[in-house]
C-alpha cells in the first residue's frame, strides 16, 4: 500500500519530468517519494521563490508544464511574489505545498488558501481518500485555465497510507472556442481592404508563428511582436522587431502608420501599446486571444479563439485576395531587411561621468555572446538595454519576469528554469544590482544547473528606475541608492567566474570566455553610468509623471 506522498509523486511523474524544489517539514515525504520516481528530475533551489519562478520560466521557454514544491508557512509565503507573477502571466503549473494538519491550524499556521486566492491561484487540498484524483485534477485545471494551481498536502497525512481510490477520471480537455463565422468575415474584410496592414504577435502566438508569416506574405503585411515574443518573426523581411515602448523610432513610425492591425496572443497592455500611443488613432484593431473578451478598448473586432486555427480560418477567407507585389505599396522598403529594430544609439563608450555607457556595452555584447541564446530579464530600468540591443533567434527566446506583477528580483531565481528549458542554448540573465542582490541565493542554483550561462549585472549603484522616475521629481534619492557591490567577487564565492567591466576594452574578457567554449557561468559586472536613461523610461516620465 502506498503513502499519500507516494501516490502524488507517481501522478506527478505521469505529467512532467521537471520539479523545482526546496525541501522542508511540510513536503519532506513528497520530495523523498519523488526522488524514487526515476522519470523526474528534481532541481534544488536555494530560496523558495526560485521554485515557483523557475517552474514559471521553464514553461515559458519549453511550453511544458513544471511542478514547484516547498514547505508550508514561511516556505510558502516566500513564493507569493513569483506565484502572483505566474498567475498574471497565465502560466500552467502545479505547486505542491505542505498544508496545515487535518486537525486544524497550529499557532504558526496562516490561511494559505486565502493567500493563494488573493493572487488568483486556485487551490486543491487532498485527503487520504483522493490523492491521485486531486493531483490529476490539479494538472487538468492548470492546463484548462492556464494558471498555477496550488495543491496542499495536510502535514499529518503526507506519510499516511492512502485509501484505495476508484478509477481516476481525467478531466475532459475543453474544446477550443469556435469563432463565429460572421466575426471571421468582419476581420477578413478589414484585412482585405487594408492598405498598410500590420501583424503583431504575442507570447500566445508561438504555435501560430508559421501561419502568421504566411498570412503576412499573403496580405503584404509588416510584422512586429510584443517584447516577450520578440523573435517570433526572426529573419523575416519587413519585420519591425518589438512593438511598444521598446520599439526603435523608425519601427514606431511604421507601426503608427498602419491602418489595420491584427494582434494575436498579445494582451495589448500599457507596454505593448506604449500607453496607448503606439497605434494610429484611426487604425482599426483586430485581436485574437483565448481571453474571453478584448483586453483593450481600442480593439474593434475581437475573436475569442485559439491562435493557429483562427489565423488559418482568416487565411482561408483571404485566399482570393491578390497578394500585393510589394508590402504597403512600396512605402516600407526601408524595412525589407528587418534591421529597423536595431536602429539604435550605440552610445559613446564612456559616459561623461567616466562610467560605462550601457548602450555601447550591449551593442558590443550582442556580437560577442553566443548566437544560440536564451535570455531571461529581471525587472528594472535596464530591461530596455537587453530588449533594444540583443538579437533573438526564435519565439520565446526572451523571458521577461516581473513585468506582469511589476516586481524585481526574479531574474536569477528564474534562470535555472530557463537553463533546463533550453539546455542547448547559452542562458543570458539580465539583472540590476538591486534585483540581482535580491535573487542572489539562486545564482548558486544556476551555477549547478546551467552548462553555459552569462549573468549581466547592470551595476549603477542604485535602483535605476526609481532614481530616474522619482529622483527627477526632486524626491530624496538616498534610499534609492545602493553601496557599490562587487558582483564578480561574489560570483566566485558561488562557484562562477566573474569579471568587472569598467571600459569597453574590458569586454575582451567576455570574448575570451566565449572563445574558450562558453562553459560554466560567467558573471559580468557592468559598471554603468546612471546618467544614460533608457528611452522607454523617458516616455514613462513624460506620459505618466509630468502630466
C-alpha positions in Angstrom: 0.0 0.0 0.0 1.3 3.4 -1.0 1.5 6.5 1.1 -0.3 9.7 0.1 3.0 11.3 -0.9 4.0 8.3 -3.0 0.7 8.4 -4.8 1.1 12.1 -5.5 4.7 11.6 -6.7 3.5 8.8 -9.1 0.9 11.1 -10.7 3.4 14.0 -10.9 5.8 11.7 -12.8 3.0 10.9 -15.4 2.6 14.6 -16.2 6.1 16.2 -16.0 9.8 15.5 -16.0 10.8 18.7 -14.1 10.2 19.6 -10.5 11.8 22.6 -8.8 12.1 22.0 -5.1 13.2 23.3 -1.7 12.5 20.7 1.0 11.2 21.4 4.5 8.9 19.8 7.1 5.8 20.2 5.0 7.0 18.5 1.8 9.7 16.1 3.1 7.8 12.9 2.4 6.7 14.1 -1.0 10.3 15.0 -2.1 11.5 11.7 -0.8 8.9 9.8 -2.8 9.6 11.9 -5.9 13.3 11.1 -5.6 12.4 7.5 -6.2 10.5 8.3 -9.4 13.2 7.8 -12.0 11.4 9.7 -14.7 11.5 13.0 -12.8 14.4 15.4 -12.5 14.2 17.3 -9.2 16.2 20.6 -9.2 17.0 22.1 -5.8 16.7 25.9 -5.4 18.3 28.0 -2.6 15.3 30.2 -1.9 11.7 29.2 -2.0 10.9 32.0 -4.5 13.1 30.2 -7.0 11.0 27.1 -7.1 7.9 28.9 -8.5 10.0 31.4 -10.6 11.9 28.6 -12.2 8.8 26.5 -12.9 7.2 29.5 -14.5 10.2 30.2 -16.6 10.6 26.6 -17.6 7.1 26.6 -19.0 7.5 29.9 -20.9 10.7 28.6 -22.6 9.7 24.9 -23.2 5.8 25.1 -23.1 6.0 22.0 -20.9 4.3 22.1 -17.5 6.6 22.0 -14.4 6.0 21.5 -10.7 7.2 23.6 -7.8 7.2 22.4 -4.2 8.0 24.0 -0.9 7.2 23.5 2.8 4.3 25.3 4.5 4.3 28.6 6.3 7.3 30.7 5.6 8.4 28.4 2.8 5.0 29.0 1.1 4.7 32.8 1.8 8.2 33.3 0.4 6.8 32.2 -3.0 3.9 34.6 -3.3 5.6 37.2 -5.5 6.6 34.7 -8.2 3.2 33.0 -7.8 1.4 36.3 -8.5 3.6 36.8 -11.5 2.9 33.3 -12.8 -0.9 33.9 -12.4 -0.8 37.2 -14.3 1.4 35.6 -17.0 -1.2 32.7 -17.4 1.4 30.0 -16.7 0.1 26.5 -16.1 1.9 25.0 -13.2 1.2 22.7 -10.2 2.7 24.0 -6.9 2.7 21.3 -4.2 2.9 22.6 -0.7 2.6 21.3 2.8 -0.7 22.4 4.4 -2.0 22.7 8.0 -2.9 19.4 9.6 -6.4 18.0 9.2 -6.9 18.5 12.9 -6.8 22.3 12.5 -4.3 25.1 12.4 -1.3 25.3 14.7 -0.2 28.6 16.3 2.1 29.4 13.4 -0.2 28.4 10.6 -1.6 31.1 8.3 -4.6 30.8 5.9 -2.7 29.5 2.9 -5.8 29.0 0.8 -6.8 32.6 1.3 -3.4 33.8 0.3 -3.5 31.8 -2.9 -6.9 33.1 -3.7 -5.8 36.7 -3.2 -3.3 36.4 -6.0 -5.7 34.4 -8.3 -4.3 30.9 -7.8 -7.0 28.1 -7.4 -6.3 25.6 -4.7 -7.0 21.9 -4.0 -6.5 20.3 -0.6 -6.2 16.5 -0.9 -7.2 13.8 1.6 -6.1 10.2 2.2 -9.1 9.2 0.1 -8.3 11.1 -3.1 -4.5 11.9 -3.6 -4.4 10.5 -7.2 -7.6 12.2 -8.3 -6.7 15.5 -6.6 -3.3 15.6 -8.2 -4.8 14.7 -11.6 -7.4 17.5 -11.2 -4.6 19.9 -10.3 -2.8 19.3 -13.6 -6.1 19.4 -15.6 -7.1 22.7 -14.0 -3.7 24.2 -14.6 -3.9 23.4 -18.3 -7.6 24.3 -18.8 -7.4 27.6 -17.1 -3.7 28.4 -17.9 -3.0 29.1 -14.2 -0.8 27.9 -11.4 -2.7 25.5 -9.2 -1.7 25.1 -5.5 -2.0 21.5 -4.2 -2.0 21.3 -0.4 -0.9 18.1 1.4 -2.0 18.4 5.0 1.0 17.9 7.3 -0.4 15.0 9.2 -1.2 12.8 6.1 1.9 13.0 3.9 3.3 9.8 5.3 -0.1 8.1 5.9 -1.2 5.2 3.7 -3.6 6.3 1.0 -7.0 4.7 0.9 -8.0 2.7 -2.2 -9.3 5.0 -4.9 -11.8 4.2 -7.6 -10.5 4.7 -11.2 -9.1 8.2 -11.6 -11.0 10.2 -14.1 -9.0 12.6 -16.2 -10.9 15.8 -16.8 -12.1 16.3 -20.3 -9.9 18.8 -22.3 -12.1 21.8 -23.1 -12.7 22.3 -26.8 -11.1 25.3 -28.3 -13.6 28.1 -28.6 -15.2 28.4 -32.0 -15.1 31.8 -33.6 -18.5 32.7 -35.2 -18.2 32.9 -39.0 -19.6 36.4 -39.1 -16.8 37.7 -36.8 -14.2 36.0 -39.0 -15.8 37.6 -42.1 -15.7 41.0 -40.5 -12.0 40.6 -39.6 -11.2 39.2 -43.0 -12.9 42.1 -44.7 -10.9 44.6 -42.7 -7.7 42.9 -43.6 -8.6 42.5 -47.3 -9.3 46.3 -47.5 -6.2 47.3 -45.6 -3.6 49.4 -47.4 -1.0 49.2 -44.7 -1.7 46.0 -42.6 0.4 45.1 -39.6 0.5 41.8 -37.7 1.6 41.9 -34.0 2.4 38.6 -32.3 2.4 38.0 -28.6 3.5 35.0 -26.4 0.2 33.3 -27.2 1.0 33.2 -30.9 4.1 30.9 -30.6 2.4 27.9 -32.3 0.9 30.2 -34.9 4.2 31.8 -36.0 4.4 29.9 -39.3 0.8 30.6 -40.2 1.2 34.2 -39.3 4.3 34.5 -41.5 2.3 33.1 -44.4 -0.6 35.4 -43.7 1.7 38.4 -43.6 3.1 37.5 -47.0 -0.5 36.9 -48.4 -1.6 40.4 -47.2 1.6 42.2 -47.8 1.7 43.0 -44.1 4.6 44.2 -41.9 5.2 42.3 -38.7 6.1 43.1 -35.1 6.0 41.4 -31.7 5.3 42.2 -28.1 8.5 42.5 -26.1 8.4 39.0 -24.6 7.6 37.5 -28.0 10.4 39.2 -29.9 12.0 36.5 -32.1 8.7 35.3 -33.5 9.5 36.7 -36.9 13.3 36.5 -36.6 14.9 36.9 -40.1 11.6 37.6 -41.8 11.7 40.6 -44.3 9.7 43.6 -43.2 9.8 42.6 -39.5 9.8 45.7 -37.3 11.0 43.9 -34.2 9.3 44.9 -31.0 6.1 46.8 -30.7 5.5 49.3 -27.9 7.8 51.2 -25.6 10.9 49.3 -26.6 10.4 49.9 -30.4 13.1 51.9 -32.2 11.9 55.2 -33.6 11.9 54.1 -37.2 9.9 51.0 -36.3 7.5 53.1 -34.3 6.9 55.4 -37.2 5.8 52.5 -39.4 3.7 50.9 -36.7 1.9 54.2 -36.2 1.3 54.3 -40.0 -0.6 51.0 -40.1 -4.3 51.3 -40.9 -5.3 47.8 -39.8 -3.5 45.9 -37.0 -4.0 42.2 -36.4 -2.9 41.3 -32.8 -2.5 37.6 -32.0 -1.9 36.3 -28.5 -0.8 39.6 -27.0 -2.6 41.4 -24.2 -2.2 44.9 -25.6 -1.1 46.2 -22.2 0.5 49.6 -21.5 3.9 48.4 -22.6 2.9 46.9 -25.9 0.7 49.9 -26.7 3.2 52.5 -25.3 0.5 53.8 -23.1 -2.0 53.8 -26.0 0.3 55.9 -28.2 1.7 53.2 -30.4 -1.1 52.8 -32.9 -2.7 55.5 -35.1 -5.9 56.8 -33.6 -7.6 55.9 -36.9 -6.2 52.4 -37.1 -8.6 49.5 -36.8 -7.5 46.7 -34.4 -8.4 43.0 -34.6 -7.5 40.8 -31.7 -7.3 37.0 -31.5 -6.9 35.7 -28.0 -8.0 33.0 -25.6 -9.2 35.7 -23.1 -13.0 35.9 -23.0 -13.1 39.5 -24.1 -10.9 42.1 -25.7 -8.1 43.3 -23.5 -8.0 46.9 -24.7 -10.8 49.3 -25.5 -9.1 50.1 -28.8 -10.0 46.7 -30.2 -12.6 46.9 -33.0 -13.1 43.2 -33.8 -12.4 40.5 -31.1 -12.0 36.9 -32.0 -12.1 34.5 -29.0 -10.2 31.6 -30.3 -7.0 29.5 -30.5 -4.3 31.3 -32.4 -3.3 28.8 -35.1 -6.9 27.7 -36.0 -8.2 31.2 -36.1 -5.3 32.5 -38.2 -5.8 29.7 -40.7 -9.5 30.4 -40.9 -8.8 34.0 -41.7 -6.2 32.9 -44.3 -8.8 30.7 -46.0 -11.2 33.6 -46.3 -8.5 35.7 -47.8 -7.4 33.2 -50.4 -9.0 35.1 -53.3 -7.3 38.3 -52.3 -4.4 39.4 -54.5 -1.0 39.5 -52.9 0.5 42.9 -53.5 3.8 43.0 -55.3 5.3 45.0 -52.5 4.1 45.4 -48.9 2.4 48.7 -48.3 2.6 49.7 -52.0 6.4 50.1 -51.6 6.2 52.6 -48.7 8.1 50.3 -46.3 11.0 49.2 -48.5 13.5 50.5 -45.9 12.1 47.8 -43.6 12.8 44.9 -46.0 16.0 43.8 -44.3 14.2 43.8 -40.9 17.0 45.7 -39.2 15.0 48.7 -38.1 14.6 47.3 -34.6 18.4 47.8 -34.2 18.5 51.3 -35.5 19.6 52.5 -32.0 22.0 54.9 -30.5 25.2 52.9 -29.8 26.4 55.4 -27.2 29.8 56.9 -26.5 31.7 54.0 -24.9 32.3 56.0 -21.7 29.7 58.4 -20.4 30.7 61.9 -19.2 31.0 60.7 -15.6 33.7 58.2 -16.7 31.5 55.1 -16.3 30.4 52.7 -19.0 27.7 53.6 -21.4 25.3 50.7 -21.3 24.2 51.3 -24.9 27.8 50.7 -26.2 28.3 47.7 -23.9 25.1 46.0 -25.1 25.9 46.7 -28.8 29.2 45.0 -28.4 27.9 42.2 -26.2 25.4 41.4 -28.9 28.2 40.5 -31.2 30.3 38.7 -28.5 27.7 36.4 -26.8 26.8 33.1 -28.5 24.0 33.5 -31.1 22.2 30.4 -29.7 20.9 32.3 -26.7 18.0 32.2 -24.3 17.6 35.5 -22.5 15.9 36.0 -19.1 15.4 39.5 -18.0 14.7 40.7 -14.5 12.6 43.9 -13.9 14.2 47.3 -13.7 15.5 50.2 -15.7 18.0 48.0 -17.5 15.3 45.9 -19.3 15.5 48.5 -22.1 19.1 47.7 -22.8 18.6 43.9 -23.3 15.4 44.5 -25.3 17.0 47.2 -27.5 20.3 45.5 -28.4 20.2 41.7 -28.2 19.3 39.7 -31.3 16.8 36.9 -30.5 16.8 33.8 -32.7 13.3 32.4 -32.2 10.0 32.8 -30.4 10.2 32.7 -26.6 14.0 33.5 -26.7 13.3 36.3 -24.2 11.7 35.6 -20.9 10.7 38.8 -19.1 9.9 38.1 -15.5 8.4 40.5 -13.1 6.8 42.8 -15.8 3.3 41.5 -15.2 3.4 41.9 -11.4 5.8 44.9 -11.5 8.4 43.2 -9.4 12.2 43.0 -9.4 14.5 40.3 -8.1 13.1 37.3 -10.1 15.8 37.1 -12.8 18.3 34.9 -11.0 15.5 32.7 -9.4 14.0 32.1 -12.9 17.3 31.3 -14.5 17.6 27.6 -13.5 14.2 27.0 -15.1 15.3 28.8 -18.3 18.6 26.8 -18.4 16.7 23.5 -18.1 14.0 24.5 -20.6 16.7 25.2 -23.2 19.7 23.2 -22.2 21.2 23.6 -25.8 21.4 27.4 -25.6 23.5 29.8 -23.5 21.3 31.3 -20.8 21.8 35.0 -20.6 20.5 36.7 -17.4 20.0 40.5 -17.4 19.6 41.9 -13.9 20.3 45.1 -12.0 22.4 45.5 -8.8 19.1 45.9 -6.8 17.2 42.9 -8.3 20.4 40.9 -8.6 21.2 41.2 -4.9 17.6 40.2 -4.0 17.8 37.0 -6.1 21.5 36.2 -5.3 20.9 32.9 -3.5 19.8 31.2 -6.7 23.0 32.3 -8.5 24.3 29.2 -6.8 21.4 27.1 -8.2 22.2 28.5 -11.7 25.9 27.6 -11.4 25.0 24.0 -10.6 22.3 23.7 -13.3 23.4 25.5 -16.4 26.0 24.2 -18.8 26.5 27.7 -20.3 25.3 30.9 -18.7 26.1 34.6 -18.6 24.8 36.9 -15.9 24.9 40.6 -17.0 24.6 42.8 -13.9 23.8 46.4 -14.8 25.5 47.9 -11.8 24.8 51.6 -11.4 24.8 51.6 -7.5 21.2 52.5 -7.3 17.6 51.4 -8.1 17.7 53.0 -11.5 14.0 53.1 -12.4 13.3 54.8 -9.1 16.1 57.3 -9.5 15.0 58.3 -12.9 11.3 58.4 -12.3 11.2 59.9 -8.8 14.6 61.5 -8.4 13.7 63.5 -11.4 10.7 64.9 -9.5 13.0 66.1 -6.7 12.3 63.2 -4.2 15.1 62.3 -1.9 17.4 59.8 -3.6 19.4 58.5 -0.7 17.1 55.5 -0.1 17.2 54.8 -3.8 21.0 54.3 -3.8 23.0 51.1 -3.1 26.5 50.9 -1.9 28.6 49.5 -4.8 28.5 45.7 -4.8 31.4 43.7 -6.4 29.4 41.0 -8.1 32.4 39.5 -9.7 33.9 38.6 -6.3 30.5 37.4 -5.0 30.2 35.2 -8.1 33.4 33.4 -7.4 32.1 32.5 -3.9 29.2 30.8 -5.6 31.4 28.8 -8.0 31.0 31.1 -11.0 33.6 33.1 -12.9 33.4 36.9 -12.6 34.7 39.9 -14.4 34.3 43.6 -13.7 33.8 45.8 -16.8 34.8 49.4 -16.4 35.5 50.2 -20.0 34.8 48.8 -23.5 38.2 47.1 -23.8 37.4 45.1 -20.6 34.7 43.2 -22.7 37.6 41.3 -24.3 37.4 39.1 -21.1 33.9 38.1 -22.2 35.2 37.4 -25.7 37.9 35.1 -24.2 35.3 33.2 -22.2 33.2 32.6 -25.4 36.3 31.7 -27.4 37.2 29.1 -24.7 33.9 27.4 -25.2 31.4 29.5 -23.2 31.2 26.8 -20.5 30.1 27.3 -16.9 28.6 30.5 -15.6 30.2 33.9 -16.1 29.0 36.9 -14.1 29.7 40.2 -15.9 29.6 43.2 -13.5 28.9 46.1 -15.8 29.8 49.4 -14.0 27.4 51.5 -16.0 26.6 55.2 -15.8 23.2 56.2 -14.3 23.2 59.3 -16.5 22.2 57.3 -19.5 18.4 56.9 -19.4 16.5 54.3 -21.5 14.1 55.9 -24.0 11.1 53.9 -22.6 11.8 55.4 -19.1 11.8 58.9 -20.6 8.5 58.0 -22.2 7.0 56.9 -18.9 8.2 60.0 -17.2 6.6 62.1 -20.0 3.3 60.2 -20.2 2.6 59.3 -16.5 4.5 61.6 -14.2 5.0 65.1 -15.7 1.4 65.3 -17.0 
